[in-house]
Amino acid sequence: MSRITMDTLTWRALLAGKVSRAVKVPRNGQAMPCRRGDRIPVMRPPGGRAVGRVHILATPVLQPLEQLVPAGDVRAAMQHGAPTTTEFYRRFLAQHDQRVRRLTPDEVVELDGDQIAEFWQRWLQREVWALAVTLEREQHDRFLARTSKATGHKLVDEAGFALRLDGRDDAARGYTRDPRLALGDEGAAVDDVALAVFADEARARDRMRAKEAAAEVRAALDRLDALAAERGVVLHRDRRVIEDRLDKVERRFAA
């Protein structure tokens, strides 16, 4: 099954109805990835689960990137969910260019226009599948069920052992689409598309807090270094050990 991958910012733009175009990079002479009318999953990098689906509105067209989003064509960039062509290039490179993928998220954000243009040069003539898309939203509300019996889903087998749950099965997760079987005074549950955005925002906040905390630790190390220097004490080796551990923590939050 074909699929497309979107970064967090582009995904949010899709949810807001601001994305009408998407890009699929062919791999090893891959044939047309989908057809008009198909519904294909949207994945979150790197290799996350599907967080929604898009409806393909037209037959995909193989087209050079240089023509798809020409430099300075803000309208084309916005169709892909980016405010400028430079930002579209940044997001594309962060996902597809091996050199940029080796950078940390902060380093990618800090790339200036000239650096992005230099990375982008090798992609100008690369042909990609241009897709016309729209977000496919859930057609029916779902509700928390009163009991597992209300969903018709068994939690244990005949011997009384717990059954393995399928995370994609709404009934297995305790939901029903029949309001008559729902908990009283409970509104419709938030759909998976919105939940994916909430989770992204929470992870972004965690990364920011971790970055701020690490900066505070480094500032404290600077003060300790200065105090030690006044007394003729050298802390270089000890500081390096602490900073190495701090770097590992930051990489975990950035992953």
C-alpha positions as CSV (number, residue, x, y, z in Angstrom):
1,M,0.0,0.0,0.0
2,S,1.3,3.5,-0.9
3,R,1.6,6.1,1.8
4,I,2.9,9.6,2.3
5,T,4.9,11.1,5.2
6,M,4.4,14.6,6.6
7,D,6.3,16.6,9.1
8,T,4.4,18.1,12.1
9,L,4.0,21.6,10.6
10,T,2.7,20.3,7.3
11,W,0.4,17.9,9.1
12,R,-1.1,20.7,11.1
13,A,-1.7,22.7,7.9
14,L,-3.5,19.7,6.4
15,L,-5.8,19.6,9.4
16,A,-6.5,23.3,9.0
17,G,-7.5,22.7,5.4
18,K,-4.5,24.6,4.1
19,V,-2.9,21.8,2.1
20,S,-4.1,20.8,-1.4
21,R,-0.8,19.3,-2.8
22,A,1.6,16.7,-1.6
23,V,4.9,15.1,-2.8
24,K,5.8,11.5,-3.1
25,V,9.5,10.7,-3.9
26,P,9.8,7.6,-6.2
27,R,12.1,4.9,-5.0
28,N,14.1,2.8,-7.5
29,G,11.9,3.5,-10.5
30,Q,8.7,3.1,-8.5
31,A,5.5,3.2,-10.7
32,M,2.6,5.5,-10.0
33,P,2.0,5.2,-6.3
34,C,-1.7,5.7,-6.3
35,R,-4.6,6.6,-8.6
36,R,-7.4,9.2,-8.6
37,G,-10.0,8.2,-5.9
38,D,-7.6,6.3,-3.7
39,R,-7.4,6.9,0.0
40,I,-3.8,6.5,1.3
41,P,-2.4,6.8,4.9
42,V,-0.4,9.7,6.2
43,M,2.6,8.7,8.3
44,R,4.6,10.7,10.8
45,P,8.4,10.5,10.6
46,P,10.4,8.6,11.4
47,G,8.4,5.5,10.6
48,G,5.5,6.3,13.0
49,R,2.0,4.8,12.7
50,A,-0.6,6.2,10.3
51,V,-2.4,9.3,11.8
52,G,-4.9,9.8,9.1
53,R,-5.7,9.4,5.4
54,V,-5.9,11.7,2.4
55,H,-8.1,11.3,-0.6
56,I,-6.3,11.5,-4.0
57,L,-8.3,14.0,-6.1
58,A,-6.5,13.6,-9.5
59,T,-4.1,11.3,-11.3
60,P,-0.6,11.8,-9.9
61,V,1.8,13.6,-12.3
62,L,5.6,12.9,-12.4
63,Q,7.2,16.4,-12.3
64,P,10.7,17.9,-11.6
65,L,10.8,19.6,-8.2
66,E,12.1,22.8,-9.9
67,Q,8.8,23.1,-11.7
68,L,6.6,21.9,-8.8
69,V,7.7,24.6,-6.4
70,P,9.8,27.2,-8.2
71,A,11.9,29.6,-6.1
72,G,9.8,32.5,-4.9
73,D,6.5,30.9,-5.8
74,V,4.7,31.4,-2.5
75,R,1.4,30.2,-3.8
76,A,2.9,26.8,-4.7
77,A,4.6,26.6,-1.3
78,M,1.4,27.3,0.5
79,Q,-0.5,24.6,-1.4
80,H,2.0,22.2,0.2
81,G,1.4,23.7,3.6
82,A,4.5,25.9,3.9
83,P,4.5,29.8,4.1
84,T,7.4,30.3,1.8
85,T,9.4,28.3,-0.8
86,T,12.4,28.3,1.5
87,E,10.4,26.7,4.3
88,F,9.0,24.1,1.9
89,Y,12.6,23.3,0.8
90,R,13.7,23.1,4.5
91,R,10.9,20.6,5.3
92,F,11.5,18.5,2.2
93,L,15.2,18.3,2.8
94,A,14.8,17.4,6.5
95,Q,12.7,14.4,5.3
96,H,14.5,13.3,2.2
97,D,18.1,14.6,2.1
98,Q,20.6,12.3,3.9
99,R,22.9,15.3,4.6
100,V,20.2,17.3,6.3
101,R,18.7,14.3,8.1
102,R,22.0,13.9,10.0
103,L,21.5,17.4,11.5
104,T,19.6,17.9,14.8
105,P,16.1,19.5,14.7
106,D,17.6,22.7,16.0
107,E,20.4,22.7,13.4
108,V,17.7,22.2,10.6
109,V,15.7,25.2,11.9
110,E,18.9,27.4,12.0
111,L,19.8,26.7,8.3
112,D,19.7,30.0,6.5
113,G,18.5,30.7,3.0
114,D,21.9,30.3,1.3
115,Q,22.6,26.9,3.1
116,I,19.1,25.6,2.1
117,A,19.7,26.7,-1.5
118,E,23.0,24.9,-1.6
119,F,21.4,21.6,-0.3
120,W,18.4,22.1,-2.7
121,Q,20.6,22.3,-5.8
122,R,20.9,18.5,-6.1
123,W,17.1,18.1,-6.0
124,L,16.2,20.7,-8.7
125,Q,15.9,18.2,-11.5
126,R,14.7,15.3,-9.4
127,E,11.3,14.0,-10.6
128,V,8.6,13.4,-7.9
129,W,5.0,12.4,-7.9
130,A,2.8,15.5,-7.5
131,L,-0.4,14.6,-5.7
132,A,-3.6,16.6,-5.3
133,V,-5.0,15.7,-1.9
134,T,-7.6,16.5,0.7
135,L,-7.9,15.2,4.3
136,E,-10.3,12.4,4.8
137,R,-12.0,13.0,8.1
138,E,-14.1,10.5,10.1
139,Q,-17.6,10.4,8.9
140,H,-19.2,9.3,12.1
141,D,-18.7,10.3,15.7
142,R,-17.6,7.7,18.2
143,F,-18.4,7.5,21.9
144,L,-17.1,5.8,25.0
145,A,-19.2,2.6,25.5
146,R,-20.9,1.8,28.8
147,T,-19.3,-1.6,28.9
148,S,-17.3,-4.0,26.8
149,K,-20.5,-5.9,26.2
150,A,-21.9,-2.8,24.5
151,T,-19.2,-2.9,21.9
152,G,-19.5,-6.6,21.3
153,H,-15.8,-7.1,21.9
154,K,-14.5,-9.9,24.1
155,L,-11.7,-9.1,26.6
156,V,-11.0,-12.7,27.5
157,D,-11.0,-16.0,25.7
158,E,-13.0,-19.1,26.6
159,A,-10.4,-20.1,29.2
160,G,-10.5,-16.7,30.8
161,F,-7.1,-15.4,29.5
162,A,-6.9,-11.8,28.3
163,L,-7.1,-11.4,24.5
164,R,-4.6,-9.3,22.7
165,L,-6.1,-6.0,21.7
166,D,-5.9,-4.5,18.2
167,G,-5.0,-0.8,18.7
168,R,-6.7,0.0,15.4
169,D,-10.1,-1.5,16.4
170,D,-12.4,1.1,18.0
171,A,-14.5,-1.6,19.7
172,A,-11.4,-3.1,21.3
173,R,-10.5,0.3,22.6
174,G,-13.8,0.7,24.3
175,Y,-15.6,2.9,21.7
176,T,-19.0,2.6,20.0
177,R,-20.6,4.5,17.1
178,D,-24.1,3.9,18.5
179,P,-25.1,6.8,20.9
180,R,-27.6,4.4,22.6
181,L,-24.7,2.3,23.9
182,A,-22.6,5.2,25.0
183,L,-21.9,6.5,28.5
184,G,-24.5,8.9,29.8
185,D,-23.8,12.6,29.4
186,E,-20.7,11.9,27.4
187,G,-20.0,13.8,24.2
188,A,-18.3,12.4,21.1
189,A,-14.7,11.4,21.6
190,V,-11.8,13.3,20.0
191,D,-10.8,11.6,16.8
192,D,-7.4,10.1,16.1
193,V,-6.4,12.9,13.8
194,A,-6.8,15.6,16.5
195,L,-5.2,13.3,19.1
196,A,-2.1,13.0,16.9
197,V,-1.8,16.8,16.8
198,F,-2.2,17.1,20.6
199,A,0.5,14.4,21.0
200,D,2.9,16.3,18.6
201,E,2.3,19.6,20.5
202,A,3.0,17.8,23.8
203,R,6.3,16.4,22.5
204,A,7.3,19.8,21.2
205,R,6.7,21.4,24.6
206,D,8.7,18.6,26.2
207,R,11.6,19.2,23.8
208,M,11.5,23.0,24.6
209,R,11.4,22.4,28.3
210,A,14.4,20.0,28.0
211,K,16.3,22.5,25.9
212,E,15.7,25.3,28.5
213,A,16.6,23.0,31.4
214,A,19.9,22.0,29.6
215,A,20.7,25.6,29.0
216,E,20.3,26.3,32.8
217,V,22.6,23.4,33.6
218,R,25.2,24.7,31.2
219,A,24.9,28.2,32.7
220,A,25.4,26.7,36.2
221,L,28.5,24.9,34.9
222,D,29.9,28.2,33.6
223,R,29.5,29.8,37.0
224,L,31.1,26.8,38.7
225,D,33.9,26.9,36.2
226,A,34.5,30.6,36.9
227,L,34.5,30.0,40.7
228,A,36.9,27.1,40.4
229,A,39.2,29.1,38.2
230,E,39.4,31.8,40.9
231,R,40.7,29.1,43.3
232,G,43.0,27.6,40.8
233,V,41.0,24.4,40.3
234,V,40.6,22.9,36.8
235,L,37.3,21.2,36.1
236,H,37.6,20.6,32.3
237,R,37.5,16.8,32.6
238,D,34.6,16.7,35.1
239,R,32.7,19.2,33.1
240,R,33.1,17.2,29.9
241,V,31.6,14.1,31.6
242,I,28.6,16.1,32.7
243,E,28.1,17.7,29.2
244,D,28.4,14.3,27.5
245,R,25.5,13.0,29.6
246,L,23.6,16.2,29.0
247,D,24.0,15.8,25.2
248,K,22.6,12.2,25.4
249,V,19.5,13.5,27.3
250,E,19.0,16.2,24.7
251,R,19.2,13.7,21.8
252,R,16.6,11.5,23.5
253,F,14.1,14.4,23.6
254,A,15.0,15.5,20.1
255,A,14.3,12.0,18.7
